[in-house]
Amino acid sequence: MVDVKRLLPELEELLRVFPAHAERPRLLTMYDRDDEDRRDWDAFEAVVRAHKRKRLDMPIVLLERWHERTIHGSFRRFAYFVPSILAACLPEAADGGPWTSAASWVRDARSAEALYHATYGSKTPRGFKDDERQALRAFFGAAVRETEAGPRPNRARDALACARAFDAEPR
């Protein structure tokens, strides 16, 4: 079992270098303005606010439910949620699925950012900053080592595939 506490230094470094605040949504669509969807936005923002001080405890199940809201056309908005998403991948009880989910999440964020920039003709799409990439490499290196040493070493392949998706393959 991968104990989240054993990777706490790497997770704390992720929290230190990744954005401390979620970027505001780039563009609200007509659906974001109707009353029913507004309540859903408010519920999402309430969860984010409630976990501001303990981001690693943010419930991944809710984040997956609001997948689009975590990205909303902005890679940097998604970057705020990266430490929470990766922390949820660690427990062995997670059964490897979260690594795949996290990998698809980063691909979706890149696609949304590219689409936004292609549509609105603004500057080049944004990605991870250098210090974030370094922290990701350290995190994935530690996660792969811990997973290989655990009772289910084949999960290390899932973590490594996720690291590739994040362009942070450990050396």
WOJOGI-V197694 format. One line per field, one symbol per residue. phi: phi as a letter, one per 30 degrees, with the letter a starting at -180 (. if undefined). Layout:
phi: ???
This chain:
phi: .ddeddcedddddeddcdedbdddedbdddddcdedddddedddddddddcedbddcedddddddcedddchibdddeeedeedddddddedddiieddddddddddddddddddedddchdeeecbddeddddddedddeddddddddddbddddddddddddddhbddd
